[in-house]
Structure formats: C-alpha cells, structure tokens
Amino acid sequence: MSNPLPDSGYGELREALRDLCSRFEPAYWQKVDRERGYPEAFVEALTQAGWLAALIPSAYGGAGLGLAEASVIMEEINRSGGNAGSCHGQMYNMGTVLRHGSEAQKRRYLPALARGELRMQSMAVTEPSTGSDTTQIKTVARKEGARYVVSGQKVWISRIQHSDLMILLARTTPLAEVKKKTEGMSVFIVDLREALGRGMTVRPIANMVNHETNEVFFDELEIPEDQLIGEEGLGFRYILDGLNAERTLIAAECIGDGYWFIDRARHYAASRQVFGRAIGQNQGVQFPISESYIELQAADLMRFRACALFDAGEASGAEANMAKYLAAKASWQAADMCLQVHGGFGFAAEYDIERKFRETRLYQVAPISTNLILSYVAEHLLGLPRSF
Ligand SMILES: Cc1cc2nc3c(=O)[nH]c(=O)nc-3n(C[C@H](O)[C@H](O)[C@H](O)COP(=O)(O)OP(=O)(O)OC[C@H]3O[C@@H](n4cnc5c(N)ncnc54)[C@H](O)[C@@H]3O)c2cc1C
C-alpha cells in the first residue's frame, strides 16, 4: 500500500522525529517490554537531540517551542510504535518550576534539565486513600525552622527510578483550618538523590503495562525550605496550571497510538487473504477502520485547538480535557479494532498489537479518569450542579 496516512502539518519536525524513532525498531520496544526494562537508549537519544526540552524557553537552554510542536513530538514517538509514557514527565513536569518557581530555582534546574543532566520525570499527587479526590490528601509537610518535614504516602508515582527530582504535593495547613478545601496545599521539589533512604522509601508496583510506577512512603523526610515552589498554600492551583499541558500532550500520544493502529489494520486488511480475497474487501472489516479514522481525526482537531489556545496564553482547560477524552477513547477504539482485524495474530507478541493495546488503555484512567473529565464538562461548561 503506497499512500501514507495524511499528517496535520509540522513536516520538518515530523521528519526529524521519524528519523530518530526509526533507529528504535519494534524488536527494541518488544525487548524492553518483555524484560520490564526502561528504554534508556531511546530516552537518551531523545534528550541529546533536545526534544524533551521542547517546552523549556531558550533563555534557560531549551528549544523554546510551543505546545503544538511538543505534542507533535509525543505523537510521533507513539506513532512510530514507541511509548512516550517512559519519558513524557520530563517534558511537562518542569512547567511547575517554570511558571511558579523563583528565578534561583529556574536557573538551578531548567538549564540542567534541558541538557539532560537532571531528570524531573516524577510528580507525586495521587494517594491510596483519597484517589481522584485530591483536596483530601493526607501527606503533610510541617515547617520546622529552615526545613519542611514530610510524612504520608503516595501511590502510582511514575518514573521515580529514572528521575533525580520529583514534584510533590503535600498539605501544609490542615483541612480544618482553611476556608476552601483547595487551599493549604504546597508544592515542593524533592531531590531524590538525597531523599531516598533518608525519610523516603519506594516500592515498585507490578502492573499491566511496562510502566515504572511506585508506592511511596514518607517518614519525616526533610526538605530544605528553598525547595518550596512559589507561595505556601497555593500548590493545588500550581498543579492545576500544569494539567492542561500534560493532558494535551497525552492526548497527542493517544493520537499517535491511534494512527499506528489504523496503519497496521489497513495494511493487514489489504494483504490478508481469506475466502479467496483480501479481508479488507469486506465492509464488515473496512467500516470499523474508517470509523476509527474519523474518530481519531476529530480528536486530532481538538488537540490542535487546545494547543493553539495554550500557546496563545489563553484558557485551554476545557479543550485540553476534551482532547484527552476524545483521543483516549479514539485510541482505545482503534486498538480494539486493530486487534480484531488481525484475528489470532493480534495476540502474538511479535506483532506488537497486544503491547500497544495494553499501553493505550492506561490513558482512560491516568492521569485523569474519563469520568472526572465528564464531570468537569458537566459542571464547568454545561452549568450542571456539582456532584462532589
Ligand atoms: C500506570 C499509572 C501511572 C500513574 N502515574 C501517576 C503519577 O506519576 N503521579 C500521580 O500522582 N498519579 C499517577 N497515577 C494515578 C492516576 O492519576 C489515578 O489512578 C487516577 O487519577 C484515578 O485515581 P484512582 O486510581 O485513585 O481512582 P479512584 O479515584 O478510586 O476512582 C476509581 C474509579 O471511580 C471513578 N470515580 C471516582 N469518583 C467518581 C465520581 N465522583 N463520579 C464518577 N466516577 C467517579 C473514577 O473515574 C474511576 O474510574 C498513575 C496511575 C497509573 C495506573
């Protein structure tokens, strides 16, 4: 089949990413997945090429690109068959420092992150007893002299073993003492090289995908006060500010997955002969591929709308949420379709479909579950009464 799937612009950028990603063939990703390893060589190549520093302004040594370009980078990784979930945190976690950190923090961390000398791949928000209800978090940071002392527990915290720095959300004023439940939380930069084994312990969680994620326990972990980001008590707002970029980038990863599934499905459907003809000649096989493509194109448009608003400095919360919803749903639909088109071969590890199928499923749960997006739309866009 000669005609490739059409691209939505950014030709040179896509070419550069395709060139880099082509060095990491399916066998590479299969081996990493089988061994539950980390794609270190891939992440290093991406870092050295400067792509993970896309959103760091050039004044701090980054590429100074917009969210649209950053999203194309993430899309191309997944579209090539790779998994950007191994390193996407490095692209967006620094946003909290960039937007709300002091000049000293920016100078200390951003250039080193841009050069790849430091990795800030982790952000610790979720807790076992509170889940999506973030304002109820139990992890506390109490001020003692020139330091904060942290106690509590987090769960599902990704990429700690491949990070030097972690963003942490903790409560600094008890819930009972704040006017609004969103107040009284603060954000810190935790230097993992100092914290691990000295008040912070980590237990990996075996899970369905090859995604390094962990339970984290804080037992009187000391954090120097200059590691607080911005003002004490405003942490929840700072975290929310970062979510639009995160959701839009993850939407782009889902779009990359979706194109990969559709491409695989159409090639297989055109070549697999059963009952004396290509299976793709049957409309029962064709139509689900067409449907996936239509759904994915719609998600792609919403992704670029979210990027355009974000890059123009305008509110993009609604579009980022809707892009994430549409893209995660479309990529999952495409995954299911692709597996079905491949029949039994869809289950064979060497075809990669079962791996991508597992990987793309995650994004209807993390970093925000689909129901919470529906709830956001109901309350914030449709004016329906709050349910929680
Ligand atoms: C592989 C992986 C990596 C992750 N990485 C990170 C990370 O790096 N950092 C981090 O902080 N977190 C991370 N998470 C956590 C992730 O953000 C949460 O799993 C997600 O936000 C959902 O929270 P929960 O699992 O506690 O589900 P819950 O909040 O317990 O919800 C369970 C289900 O109930 C639904 N639900 C809950 N309340 C309502 C309601 N009021 N109305 C309708 N439906 C509702 C939810 O939509 C969901 O489907 C990760 C999770 C996974 C699986």
PDBQT file of the ligand as one rigid body, heavy atoms in Angstrom, charges set to zero:
ROOT
HETATM    1  C1  LIG A 401       0.235   3.305  35.467  1.00  0.00    +0.000 C 
HETATM    2  C2  LIG A 401      -0.196   4.503  36.256  1.00  0.00    +0.000 A 
HETATM    3  C3  LIG A 401       0.681   5.579  36.403  1.00  0.00    +0.000 A 
HETATM    4  C4  LIG A 401       0.307   6.664  37.190  1.00  0.00    +0.000 A 
HETATM    5  N1  LIG A 401       1.214   7.703  37.398  1.00  0.00    +0.000 NA
HETATM    6  C5  LIG A 401       0.929   8.667  38.298  1.00  0.00    +0.000 A 
HETATM    7  C6  LIG A 401       1.910   9.639  38.664  1.00  0.00    +0.000 A 
HETATM    8  O1  LIG A 401       3.035   9.651  38.146  1.00  0.00    +0.000 OA
HETATM    9  N2  LIG A 401       1.598  10.562  39.624  1.00  0.00    +0.000 N 
HETATM   10  C7  LIG A 401       0.385  10.571  40.232  1.00  0.00    +0.000 A 
HETATM   11  O2  LIG A 401       0.179  11.415  41.090  1.00  0.00    +0.000 OA
HETATM   12  N3  LIG A 401      -0.585   9.661  39.913  1.00  0.00    +0.000 NA
HETATM   13  C8  LIG A 401      -0.338   8.720  38.957  1.00  0.00    +0.000 A 
HETATM   14  N4  LIG A 401      -1.291   7.780  38.636  1.00  0.00    +0.000 N 
HETATM   15  C9  LIG A 401      -2.575   7.794  39.325  1.00  0.00    +0.000 C 
HETATM   16  C10 LIG A 401      -3.739   8.207  38.438  1.00  0.00    +0.000 C 
HETATM   17  O3  LIG A 401      -3.684   9.585  38.220  1.00  0.00    +0.000 OA
HETATM   18  C11 LIG A 401      -5.002   7.740  39.159  1.00  0.00    +0.000 C 
HETATM   19  O4  LIG A 401      -5.037   6.312  39.089  1.00  0.00    +0.000 OA
HETATM   20  C12 LIG A 401      -6.242   8.320  38.555  1.00  0.00    +0.000 C 
HETATM   21  O5  LIG A 401      -6.266   9.715  38.748  1.00  0.00    +0.000 OA
HETATM   22  C13 LIG A 401      -7.504   7.714  39.187  1.00  0.00    +0.000 C 
HETATM   23  O6  LIG A 401      -7.399   7.701  40.587  1.00  0.00    +0.000 OA
HETATM   24  P1  LIG A 401      -7.649   6.338  41.398  1.00  0.00    +0.000 P 
HETATM   25  O7  LIG A 401      -6.849   5.268  40.768  1.00  0.00    +0.000 OA
HETATM   26  O8  LIG A 401      -7.437   6.585  42.834  1.00  0.00    +0.000 OA
HETATM   27  O9  LIG A 401      -9.166   6.013  41.143  1.00  0.00    +0.000 OA
HETATM   28  P2  LIG A 401     -10.413   6.439  42.032  1.00  0.00    +0.000 P 
HETATM   29  O10 LIG A 401     -10.379   7.900  42.319  1.00  0.00    +0.000 OA
HETATM   30  O11 LIG A 401     -10.512   5.493  43.178  1.00  0.00    +0.000 OA
HETATM   31  O12 LIG A 401     -11.596   6.155  41.022  1.00  0.00    +0.000 OA
HETATM   32  C14 LIG A 401     -11.940   4.814  40.617  1.00  0.00    +0.000 C 
HETATM   33  C15 LIG A 401     -12.993   4.910  39.525  1.00  0.00    +0.000 C 
HETATM   34  O13 LIG A 401     -14.148   5.567  40.028  1.00  0.00    +0.000 OA
HETATM   35  C16 LIG A 401     -14.460   6.688  39.240  1.00  0.00    +0.000 C 
HETATM   36  N5  LIG A 401     -14.941   7.783  40.098  1.00  0.00    +0.000 N 
HETATM   37  C17 LIG A 401     -14.420   8.217  41.266  1.00  0.00    +0.000 A 
HETATM   38  N6  LIG A 401     -15.156   9.227  41.754  1.00  0.00    +0.000 NA
HETATM   39  C18 LIG A 401     -16.153   9.450  40.877  1.00  0.00    +0.000 A 
HETATM   40  C19 LIG A 401     -17.255  10.380  40.813  1.00  0.00    +0.000 A 
HETATM   41  N7  LIG A 401     -17.454  11.283  41.759  1.00  0.00    +0.000 N 
HETATM   42  N8  LIG A 401     -18.089  10.313  39.753  1.00  0.00    +0.000 NA
HETATM   43  C20 LIG A 401     -17.899   9.384  38.762  1.00  0.00    +0.000 A 
HETATM   44  N9  LIG A 401     -16.892   8.491  38.783  1.00  0.00    +0.000 NA
HETATM   45  C21 LIG A 401     -16.033   8.522  39.823  1.00  0.00    +0.000 A 
HETATM   46  C22 LIG A 401     -13.178   7.095  38.522  1.00  0.00    +0.000 C 
HETATM   47  O14 LIG A 401     -13.442   7.755  37.317  1.00  0.00    +0.000 OA
HETATM   48  C23 LIG A 401     -12.514   5.738  38.324  1.00  0.00    +0.000 C 
HETATM   49  O15 LIG A 401     -12.957   5.167  37.119  1.00  0.00    +0.000 OA
HETATM   50  C24 LIG A 401      -0.956   6.697  37.802  1.00  0.00    +0.000 A 
HETATM   51  C25 LIG A 401      -1.862   5.618  37.618  1.00  0.00    +0.000 A 
HETATM   52  C26 LIG A 401      -1.487   4.531  36.867  1.00  0.00    +0.000 A 
HETATM   53  C27 LIG A 401      -2.441   3.372  36.729  1.00  0.00    +0.000 C 
ENDROOT
TORSDOF 0
